[in-house]
Amino acid sequence: MTITKDMSIMEVVQKYPDTVEVFINSGMGCLGCAAAHFENIEQGALAHGIDVDALIEGLNKAVAAE
């Protein structure tokens, strides 16, 4: 399964725990905040000024390595 920017942040973290490090290293260390429960990856990345495409690439690399 490929991770896409419209997927829920928490959905991805729950299914693929190895992605937590990618989120944190990219500047999204707030995985425990309320917004992470309803925001998709694109919304969270934009709120933190993160390059969405680079984040998605990193997340998919982490999943592929599992």
C-alpha positions as CSV (number, residue, x, y, z in Angstrom):
1,M,0.0,0.0,0.0
2,T,1.3,3.4,-0.9
3,I,0.9,6.3,1.6
4,T,-0.8,9.3,0.0
5,K,-1.2,12.9,1.2
6,D,-4.9,12.5,1.8
7,M,-4.5,9.7,4.3
8,S,-5.1,10.4,8.0
9,I,-1.9,11.0,10.0
10,M,-3.0,8.6,12.8
11,E,-4.1,6.0,10.3
12,V,-0.6,5.9,8.9
13,V,1.1,5.9,12.3
14,Q,-1.1,3.1,13.6
15,K,-0.6,0.9,10.5
16,Y,3.1,1.7,10.0
17,P,4.8,2.5,13.3
18,D,8.2,3.0,11.5
19,T,6.7,6.2,10.0
20,V,6.8,8.0,13.4
21,E,10.5,8.7,13.0
22,V,9.9,10.2,9.5
23,F,7.2,12.5,10.8
24,I,9.3,13.7,13.8
25,N,12.4,14.2,11.7
26,S,10.5,16.3,9.2
27,G,9.2,18.6,11.9
28,M,5.8,17.0,12.7
29,G,6.6,16.0,16.3
30,C,3.0,16.7,17.4
31,L,1.6,13.2,16.6
32,G,-0.1,13.2,20.0
33,C,-1.9,16.4,19.5
34,A,-5.7,16.6,18.8
35,A,-5.2,17.8,15.2
36,A,-3.3,14.6,14.3
37,H,-6.5,12.6,14.9
38,F,-8.5,14.3,12.2
39,E,-6.0,16.0,9.9
40,N,-4.6,14.3,6.8
41,I,-0.9,14.3,6.0
42,E,-1.2,17.2,3.6
43,Q,-3.0,19.4,6.1
44,G,-0.5,18.6,8.9
45,A,2.4,19.2,6.6
46,L,1.1,22.5,5.4
47,A,0.3,23.7,8.9
48,H,4.0,23.1,9.8
49,G,5.5,24.5,6.6
50,I,6.7,21.0,5.5
51,D,7.2,19.9,1.8
52,V,4.3,17.5,1.4
53,D,5.9,15.6,-1.5
54,A,9.2,15.1,0.3
55,L,7.3,13.9,3.4
56,I,5.3,11.4,1.4
57,E,8.4,10.1,-0.3
58,G,10.1,9.6,3.1
59,L,7.0,7.9,4.6
60,N,6.8,5.5,1.6
61,K,10.6,4.7,1.9
62,A,10.1,3.9,5.6
63,V,7.2,1.6,4.8
64,A,9.1,-0.2,2.0
65,A,11.9,-0.9,4.5
66,E,9.6,-2.7,6.9
